[in-house]
Amino acid sequence: MKASIIGLFLILMSVQYAHSQQSNSSPSPADQEIINLSKQKWSWMADKKADTLAGLFHEKSMFVHMGGSWGKEQEINIIRSGGIHYKKADIHSVSVNIIDNTAILLNRITLLAVVGGNEVTNPFMVTEVYVRQNGAWKLVSLSFTKLVGQ
């Protein structure tokens, strides 16, 4: 049992170290393009630019939140109606991995949002997956994982 706990601790520390090493290196131009697109997406979400976001979101995109998961149409309708208002995302760290025509971006953020009329602040690790189609990046998945003890 003690060895398992120590092993788990060492794994967590190595992941943290690897993530910090990756975050400290200078991003490639392709990585920077995804980082900039993600930042722009947060701005569009804060400004409730549902039509602009509809152009970014892939037709088959999926969104995973603390309260459930759904597709593009419901996400756009939630943003448009104010069911969730992503007021401000403070980005603490970002990493990008591009594999062929797929980009995986991880953001550690503190999100200020209004959900069901209540203002809430939560720390999240957000996973964004983009695919390149016809020369443009489309968001295919956006998942929020709440961080505990942050």
Backbone as a chain_set.jsonl record, in Angstrom:
{"seq": "MKASIIGLFLILMSVQYAHSQQSNSSPSPADQEIINLSKQKWSWMADKKADTLAGLFHEKSMFVHMGGSWGKEQEINIIRSGGIHYKKADIHSVSVNIIDNTAILLNRITLLAVVGGNEVTNPFMVTEVYVRQNGAWKLVSLSFTKLVGQ", "coords": {"N": [[0.833, -1.189, 0.0], [1.878, 1.268, 0.87], [3.959, 1.475, -0.969], [2.476, 1.722, -3.307], [1.257, 4.209, -2.975], [3.505, 5.873, -2.906], [4.473, 5.35, -5.465], [2.367, 6.367, -7.042], [2.538, 9.062, -6.301], [5.076, 9.697, -7.374], [4.572, 9.343, -10.102], [2.648, 11.359, -10.53], [4.222, 13.601, -9.951], [6.138, 13.436, -12.012], [4.538, 13.798, -14.268], [3.634, 16.397, -13.769], [6.114, 17.722, -13.894], [6.858, 17.195, -16.561], [4.793, 18.5, -17.884], [5.241, 21.156, -17.089], [7.726, 21.559, -18.255], [7.1, 21.363, -20.965], [5.356, 23.519, -21.17], [7.038, 25.667, -20.774], [8.644, 25.85, -22.998], [9.219, 27.424, -26.164], [6.468, 27.936, -28.289], [5.785, 26.307, -31.441], [5.149, 27.746, -34.722], [2.747, 26.562, -35.714], [1.653, 25.517, -33.349], [1.284, 27.937, -31.988], [-0.669, 29.091, -33.57], [-2.915, 27.533, -32.926], [-3.083, 28.075, -30.183], [-3.657, 30.823, -30.269], [-6.13, 30.718, -31.6], [-7.657, 29.372, -29.691], [-7.6, 31.244, -27.573], [-9.006, 33.296, -28.842], [-11.452, 32.035, -29.128], [-12.284, 31.865, -26.404], [-12.698, 34.575, -25.978], [-14.787, 35.093, -27.805], [-16.704, 33.485, -26.61], [-17.055, 34.785, -24.157], [-18.13, 37.151, -25.097], [-20.497, 36.273, -26.058], [-20.763, 35.49, -28.757], [-22.394, 33.757, -30.554], [-22.989, 33.043, -33.243], [-20.518, 33.35, -34.525], [-19.038, 31.453, -33.101], [-20.438, 29.199, -33.913], [-19.475, 28.874, -36.469], [-16.882, 28.072, -35.91], [-17.159, 25.686, -34.475], [-17.23, 22.247, -35.15], [-19.591, 20.351, -37.066], [-20.193, 17.912, -35.85], [-19.324, 18.25, -33.274], [-18.602, 17.859, -29.734], [-19.408, 18.613, -26.345], [-18.34, 18.697, -23.049], [-19.373, 19.17, -19.864], [-19.578, 20.085, -16.342], [-22.201, 19.581, -15.705], [-23.216, 17.888, -17.656], [-23.247, 16.507, -21.032], [-23.217, 17.422, -24.496], [-24.102, 18.249, -27.925], [-23.136, 20.386, -30.735], [-25.341, 22.109, -31.506], [-26.875, 22.381, -29.135], [-24.947, 23.524, -27.423], [-24.423, 25.989, -28.703], [-26.996, 27.121, -28.515], [-27.218, 27.328, -25.727], [-25.204, 29.19, -25.164], [-26.119, 31.369, -26.657], [-28.599, 31.893, -25.396], [-27.781, 32.562, -22.87], [-27.742, 30.692, -20.896], [-25.394, 29.509, -20.047], [-22.931, 31.753, -19.364], [-19.879, 32.464, -20.324], [-17.958, 34.353, -18.741], [-15.252, 35.135, -18.154], [-12.128, 33.761, -18.801], [-9.354, 33.0, -17.117], [-6.285, 32.201, -18.134], [-3.892, 29.983, -17.089], [-1.947, 28.135, -17.805], [-0.854, 26.573, -20.831], [-0.781, 23.998, -23.261], [0.093, 22.377, -26.3], [-0.432, 19.761, -28.607], [0.154, 18.631, -31.776], [-1.01, 16.363, -34.066], [-0.751, 15.085, -37.075], [-3.593, 16.075, -38.721], [-4.856, 16.897, -36.458], [-5.264, 18.724, -33.502], [-4.484, 18.946, -30.117], [-5.26, 20.727, -27.353], [-4.46, 21.799, -24.133], [-5.683, 23.647, -21.502], [-5.082, 25.174, -18.436], [-7.238, 26.718, -16.421], [-8.914, 29.418, -14.691], [-12.22, 29.821, -14.442], [-14.636, 32.258, -14.729], [-17.991, 32.339, -14.631], [-21.479, 32.623, -15.497], [-23.965, 30.63, -14.516], [-27.054, 29.357, -14.961], [-28.058, 31.733, -13.89], [-26.495, 32.184, -11.664], [-23.428, 33.446, -10.505], [-20.322, 31.923, -10.802], [-17.087, 30.673, -9.925], [-14.572, 28.593, -11.057], [-11.818, 26.301, -10.996], [-10.371, 24.772, -13.796], [-9.18, 22.106, -15.891], [-9.057, 22.312, -19.206], [-9.792, 20.559, -22.063], [-9.271, 20.848, -25.419], [-10.039, 19.856, -28.647], [-9.074, 20.021, -31.939], [-9.668, 19.768, -35.471], [-8.178, 19.88, -38.68], [-9.739, 20.997, -41.481], [-10.253, 21.439, -44.865], [-8.341, 23.488, -44.884], [-8.907, 24.964, -42.603], [-9.154, 25.242, -39.03], [-11.286, 23.358, -36.982], [-13.238, 23.145, -34.084], [-13.684, 20.18, -32.372], [-14.103, 18.957, -29.97], [-14.719, 19.907, -26.633], [-13.873, 19.845, -23.376], [-14.462, 20.098, -19.939], [-12.692, 19.669, -17.013], [-12.984, 19.661, -13.682], [-10.713, 20.967, -11.361], [-9.479, 19.8, -8.333], [-8.791, 21.139, -5.158], [-7.516, 23.424, -5.956]], "CA": [[0.0, 0.0, 0.0], [2.768, 2.414, 0.95], [4.67, 1.539, -2.246], [1.52, 2.212, -4.302], [1.092, 5.646, -2.757], [4.748, 6.508, -3.341], [4.489, 5.232, -6.925], [1.398, 7.328, -7.566], [3.119, 10.381, -6.078], [6.158, 9.885, -8.343], [3.959, 9.513, -11.418], [2.065, 12.701, -10.566], [5.308, 14.581, -10.002], [6.765, 13.406, -13.332], [3.592, 14.424, -15.192], [3.699, 17.83, -13.493], [7.397, 18.201, -14.413], [6.799, 17.147, -18.025], [3.881, 19.556, -18.317], [5.896, 22.452, -16.898], [8.784, 21.665, -19.247], [6.467, 21.634, -22.236], [4.758, 24.849, -21.119], [8.077, 26.69, -20.755], [9.316, 25.947, -24.283], [8.583, 28.345, -27.11], [5.608, 27.164, -29.185], [6.018, 26.384, -32.879], [4.118, 28.573, -35.372], [1.484, 25.817, -35.764], [1.133, 25.512, -31.978], [0.843, 29.3, -31.671], [-1.93, 29.306, -34.283], [-3.964, 26.894, -32.119], [-3.179, 28.85, -28.937], [-4.359, 32.066, -30.599], [-7.521, 30.375, -31.898], [-8.296, 29.061, -28.412], [-7.81, 32.526, -26.876], [-10.078, 34.001, -29.547], [-12.681, 31.313, -28.772], [-12.689, 32.314, -25.065], [-13.217, 35.932, -26.143], [-16.102, 34.976, -28.438], [-17.63, 32.926, -25.623], [-17.345, 35.857, -23.196], [-18.957, 38.144, -25.785], [-21.7, 35.551, -26.521], [-20.801, 35.521, -30.221], [-22.857, 32.402, -30.891], [-22.881, 32.783, -34.677], [-19.088, 33.184, -34.818], [-18.667, 30.153, -32.547], [-21.049, 28.161, -34.751], [-18.549, 28.661, -37.58], [-15.689, 27.389, -35.391], [-17.504, 24.353, -33.981], [-17.519, 21.216, -36.145], [-20.995, 19.909, -37.009], [-20.316, 16.76, -34.945], [-18.587, 18.559, -32.046], [-19.167, 17.459, -28.446], [-19.034, 19.481, -25.239], [-18.491, 18.0, -21.773], [-19.405, 20.119, -18.755], [-19.847, 19.462, -15.04], [-23.613, 19.207, -15.639], [-23.649, 17.009, -18.731], [-22.562, 16.617, -22.319], [-24.139, 17.646, -25.598], [-23.514, 18.593, -29.207], [-22.96, 21.771, -31.189], [-26.567, 22.91, -31.497], [-27.246, 22.73, -27.753], [-23.936, 24.442, -26.891], [-24.689, 27.301, -29.298], [-28.239, 27.63, -27.924], [-26.927, 27.682, -24.332], [-24.435, 30.439, -25.199], [-27.005, 32.419, -27.186], [-29.642, 32.211, -24.414], [-27.193, 32.966, -21.603], [-27.806, 29.588, -19.933], [-24.027, 29.597, -19.526], [-22.2, 32.903, -19.881], [-18.452, 32.337, -20.016], [-17.565, 35.758, -18.605], [-13.804, 35.369, -18.232], [-11.254, 32.614, -18.578], [-7.959, 33.336, -16.818], [-5.474, 31.067, -18.573], [-2.671, 29.88, -16.285], [-0.958, 27.396, -18.597], [-1.382, 26.0, -22.068], [0.108, 23.124, -24.025], [-0.508, 21.93, -27.556], [0.167, 18.662, -29.353], [-0.453, 18.482, -33.09], [-0.777, 15.047, -34.651], [-1.334, 15.152, -38.415], [-4.587, 17.149, -38.853], [-5.547, 17.012, -35.179], [-4.548, 19.474, -32.466], [-5.02, 18.782, -28.764], [-4.811, 21.835, -26.52], [-4.841, 21.749, -22.718], [-5.64, 24.919, -20.789], [-5.445, 25.217, -17.016], [-7.88, 28.028, -16.319], [-9.93, 29.752, -13.696], [-13.336, 30.312, -15.234], [-15.729, 33.017, -14.131], [-19.147, 32.123, -15.5], [-22.816, 32.701, -14.933], [-24.648, 29.385, -14.86], [-28.399, 29.378, -14.391], [-28.26, 32.975, -13.156], [-25.558, 32.276, -10.533], [-22.028, 33.639, -10.862], [-19.459, 30.912, -10.19], [-15.688, 30.625, -10.34], [-14.056, 27.236, -10.89], [-10.57, 25.952, -11.681], [-10.569, 23.667, -14.727], [-8.293, 21.736, -16.987], [-9.941, 22.249, -20.364], [-9.225, 19.874, -23.219], [-9.86, 21.262, -26.687], [-9.536, 19.085, -29.778], [-9.364, 20.657, -33.221], [-9.247, 19.076, -36.688], [-7.987, 20.783, -39.819], [-10.552, 20.604, -42.635], [-10.279, 22.452, -45.927], [-7.448, 24.589, -44.528], [-9.342, 25.693, -41.403], [-9.289, 24.455, -37.818], [-12.637, 23.253, -36.423], [-13.269, 22.563, -32.74], [-14.511, 18.965, -32.369], [-14.401, 18.56, -28.595], [-14.35, 20.825, -25.554], [-14.201, 19.147, -22.131], [-14.057, 20.752, -18.7], [-12.423, 18.809, -15.871], [-12.788, 20.524, -12.508], [-9.524, 20.66, -10.582], [-9.743, 19.765, -6.911], [-7.701, 21.662, -4.326], [-6.834, 24.517, -6.656]], "C": [[0.878, 1.253, 0.0], [3.524, 2.597, -0.369], [3.753, 2.084, -3.338], [1.348, 3.72, -4.191], [2.332, 6.393, -3.225], [4.843, 6.476, -4.862], [3.558, 6.233, -7.575], [1.937, 8.751, -7.438], [4.209, 10.671, -7.114], [5.615, 10.082, -9.758], [3.382, 10.918, -11.554], [3.139, 13.773, -10.678], [5.96, 14.602, -11.388], [5.853, 14.021, -14.382], [3.626, 15.935, -15.02], [4.98, 18.423, -14.073], [7.366, 18.248, -15.934], [5.913, 18.266, -18.555], [4.545, 20.93, -18.181], [7.023, 22.638, -17.908], [8.209, 22.02, -20.607], [5.923, 23.059, -22.269], [5.806, 25.952, -21.206], [8.794, 26.83, -22.086], [8.521, 26.861, -25.203], [7.738, 27.543, -28.098], [6.003, 27.348, -30.655], [4.96, 27.299, -33.497], [2.754, 27.86, -35.446], [0.835, 25.762, -34.389], [0.56, 26.884, -31.628], [-0.476, 29.616, -32.364], [-3.1, 28.725, -33.479], [-4.172, 27.655, -30.813], [-3.966, 30.135, -29.184], [-5.836, 31.806, -30.887], [-8.289, 30.079, -30.614], [-8.579, 30.346, -27.622], [-8.956, 33.31, -27.51], [-11.422, 33.368, -29.212], [-13.179, 31.754, -27.405], [-13.291, 33.722, -25.139], [-14.612, 35.91, -26.768], [-17.137, 34.423, -27.459], [-18.024, 34.002, -24.611], [-18.297, 36.888, -23.795], [-20.257, 37.545, -26.34], [-21.858, 35.619, -28.038], [-21.143, 34.131, -30.753], [-22.696, 32.1, -32.378], [-21.427, 32.575, -35.098], [-18.614, 31.825, -34.315], [-19.241, 29.011, -33.377], [-20.163, 27.86, -35.957], [-17.287, 27.926, -37.165], [-15.982, 25.943, -35.016], [-17.835, 23.426, -35.152], [-18.962, 20.754, -35.981], [-21.204, 18.764, -36.021], [-19.598, 16.997, -33.616], [-19.366, 18.152, -30.8], [-18.572, 18.331, -27.346], [-19.337, 18.764, -23.94], [-18.324, 19.018, -20.655], [-19.622, 19.362, -17.445], [-21.279, 18.937, -14.988], [-24.095, 18.315, -16.761], [-22.83, 17.191, -19.988], [-23.602, 16.72, -23.425], [-23.372, 18.068, -26.834], [-23.514, 20.079, -29.505], [-24.231, 22.605, -31.025], [-26.948, 23.336, -30.083], [-26.24, 23.703, -27.149], [-24.175, 25.862, -27.409], [-25.943, 27.922, -28.679], [-28.037, 28.063, -26.478], [-26.172, 29.007, -24.262], [-25.346, 31.595, -25.623], [-28.026, 32.86, -26.137], [-29.076, 32.737, -23.095], [-27.312, 31.904, -20.527], [-26.455, 29.368, -19.258], [-23.406, 30.819, -20.185], [-20.765, 32.772, -19.384], [-17.882, 33.754, -19.92], [-16.078, 35.989, -18.791], [-13.059, 34.088, -17.923], [-9.845, 33.136, -18.348], [-7.133, 32.099, -17.129], [-4.158, 31.081, -17.807], [-1.566, 29.125, -17.007], [-1.65, 26.807, -19.809], [-0.326, 25.094, -22.682], [-0.654, 22.634, -25.241], [0.289, 20.755, -28.105], [-0.58, 18.556, -30.666], [-0.016, 17.147, -33.661], [-1.508, 15.039, -35.992], [-2.301, 16.332, -38.507], [-5.4, 17.348, -37.587], [-4.666, 17.772, -34.197], [-5.268, 19.268, -31.139], [-4.404, 19.872, -27.902], [-5.327, 21.62, -25.108], [-4.648, 23.132, -22.129], [-5.935, 24.665, -19.328], [-5.953, 26.615, -16.786], [-8.628, 28.18, -15.005], [-11.037, 30.424, -14.486], [-14.35, 31.022, -14.364], [-16.894, 32.905, -15.102], [-20.428, 32.405, -14.738], [-23.549, 31.473, -15.449], [-26.001, 29.393, -14.169], [-28.652, 30.594, -13.527], [-27.331, 33.17, -11.972], [-24.129, 32.443, -11.037], [-21.174, 32.654, -10.083], [-18.05, 31.043, -10.745], [-15.17, 29.231, -10.035], [-12.718, 27.085, -11.594], [-10.82, 24.717, -12.557], [-9.295, 23.363, -15.491], [-9.247, 21.544, -18.152], [-9.182, 21.591, -21.511], [-9.994, 20.319, -24.454], [-9.215, 20.436, -27.792], [-10.027, 19.761, -31.056], [-8.941, 19.726, -34.352], [-9.149, 20.107, -37.807], [-8.771, 20.212, -40.995], [-10.582, 21.749, -43.626], [-9.484, 23.699, -45.541], [-7.824, 25.367, -43.288], [-9.457, 24.735, -40.226], [-10.736, 24.521, -37.336], [-12.531, 22.594, -35.051], [-14.2, 21.356, -32.763], [-14.867, 18.509, -30.963], [-13.884, 19.61, -27.624], [-14.821, 20.181, -24.258], [-13.621, 19.893, -20.941], [-13.864, 19.695, -17.625], [-12.122, 19.71, -14.685], [-11.579, 20.032, -11.715], [-9.858, 20.778, -9.098], [-8.538, 20.325, -6.167], [-6.934, 22.791, -4.985], [-7.282, 25.846, -6.102]], "O": [[0.648, 2.182, -0.774], [3.711, 3.721, -0.835], [4.205, 2.831, -4.205], [1.299, 4.422, -5.201], [2.221, 7.434, -3.873], [5.246, 7.46, -5.482], [3.925, 6.879, -8.557], [1.807, 9.552, -8.364], [4.259, 11.768, -7.67], [6.139, 10.894, -10.521], [3.595, 11.59, -12.563], [2.979, 14.744, -11.418], [6.3, 15.674, -11.889], [6.331, 14.696, -15.294], [3.644, 16.674, -16.004], [4.951, 19.497, -14.674], [7.8, 19.232, -16.533], [6.241, 18.906, -19.555], [4.418, 21.77, -19.072], [7.256, 23.754, -18.372], [8.749, 22.866, -21.32], [6.022, 23.733, -23.294], [5.504, 27.055, -21.66], [9.489, 27.823, -22.302], [7.315, 27.043, -25.04], [8.227, 26.577, -28.684], [6.49, 28.406, -31.053], [3.961, 27.597, -32.842], [1.718, 28.498, -35.259], [-0.377, 25.934, -34.261], [-0.518, 26.982, -31.042], [-1.311, 30.33, -31.809], [-4.152, 29.355, -33.367], [-5.309, 27.856, -30.384], [-4.84, 30.492, -28.394], [-6.697, 32.58, -30.468], [-9.44, 30.488, -30.467], [-9.667, 30.513, -27.07], [-9.772, 33.91, -26.811], [-12.417, 34.071, -29.032], [-14.374, 31.999, -27.243], [-14.267, 34.025, -24.454], [-15.511, 36.62, -26.318], [-18.298, 34.834, -27.471], [-19.195, 34.116, -24.249], [-19.159, 37.43, -23.103], [-21.024, 38.234, -27.012], [-22.969, 35.786, -28.541], [-20.302, 33.434, -31.32], [-22.298, 30.99, -32.732], [-21.139, 31.72, -35.935], [-17.878, 31.124, -35.01], [-18.601, 27.97, -33.529], [-20.107, 26.72, -36.417], [-16.683, 27.227, -37.979], [-15.141, 25.068, -35.218], [-18.621, 23.777, -36.032], [-19.495, 20.767, -34.871], [-22.273, 18.654, -35.42], [-19.294, 16.04, -32.904], [-20.596, 18.104, -30.797], [-17.409, 18.731, -27.399], [-20.449, 18.276, -23.738], [-17.273, 19.645, -20.517], [-19.824, 18.147, -17.446], [-21.548, 17.951, -14.301], [-25.286, 18.007, -16.82], [-21.848, 17.932, -20.009], [-24.708, 16.19, -23.318], [-22.151, 18.225, -26.803], [-23.843, 20.91, -28.658], [-24.184, 23.697, -30.458], [-27.297, 24.493, -29.847], [-26.636, 24.622, -26.431], [-24.133, 26.823, -26.64], [-25.953, 29.11, -28.356], [-28.619, 29.057, -26.044], [-26.458, 29.847, -23.409], [-25.335, 32.663, -25.012], [-28.296, 34.053, -25.997], [-29.816, 33.299, -22.288], [-27.018, 32.173, -19.363], [-26.38, 29.079, -18.064], [-23.357, 30.916, -21.412], [-20.475, 32.942, -18.2], [-17.381, 34.291, -20.907], [-15.672, 36.915, -19.493], [-13.319, 33.419, -16.922], [-9.212, 33.654, -19.267], [-7.267, 31.071, -16.465], [-3.403, 32.052, -17.86], [-0.386, 29.435, -16.843], [-2.859, 26.575, -19.813], [0.869, 25.385, -22.629], [-1.877, 22.493, -25.217], [1.519, 20.752, -28.075], [-1.802, 18.41, -30.681], [1.173, 16.836, -33.733], [-2.737, 14.991, -36.036], [-1.874, 17.48, -38.383], [-6.499, 17.9, -37.627], [-3.472, 17.498, -34.076], [-6.489, 19.396, -31.047], [-3.185, 19.937, -27.738], [-6.498, 21.297, -24.911], [-3.572, 23.719, -22.243], [-6.926, 24.012, -19.001], [-5.214, 27.588, -16.93], [-8.927, 27.207, -14.313], [-10.827, 31.459, -15.118], [-14.858, 30.465, -13.391], [-16.797, 33.324, -16.255], [-20.456, 32.422, -13.507], [-23.73, 31.298, -16.653], [-26.083, 29.43, -12.942], [-29.38, 30.512, -12.537], [-27.37, 34.221, -11.331], [-23.671, 31.683, -11.89], [-21.281, 32.554, -8.86], [-17.849, 31.468, -11.882], [-15.3, 28.738, -8.914], [-12.5, 27.666, -12.658], [-11.411, 23.737, -12.103], [-8.451, 24.232, -15.709], [-10.146, 20.705, -18.091], [-8.083, 22.009, -21.875], [-11.216, 20.182, -24.523], [-7.99, 20.33, -27.863], [-11.215, 20.032, -31.228], [-7.972, 18.98, -34.215], [-9.921, 21.063, -37.872], [-8.512, 19.097, -41.449], [-10.896, 22.885, -43.273], [-9.895, 24.823, -45.831], [-7.144, 26.332, -42.939], [-9.811, 23.568, -40.393], [-11.337, 25.594, -37.285], [-11.818, 21.605, -34.882], [-15.369, 21.48, -33.129], [-15.826, 17.759, -30.778], [-12.778, 20.131, -27.766], [-16.02, 19.989, -24.054], [-12.449, 20.269, -20.932], [-14.773, 18.91, -17.354], [-11.127, 20.434, -14.682], [-11.442, 18.84, -11.437], [-10.459, 21.764, -8.67], [-7.395, 20.019, -6.508], [-5.802, 23.076, -4.594], [-6.821, 26.892, -6.559]]}, "num_chains": 1, "name": "protein.A"}
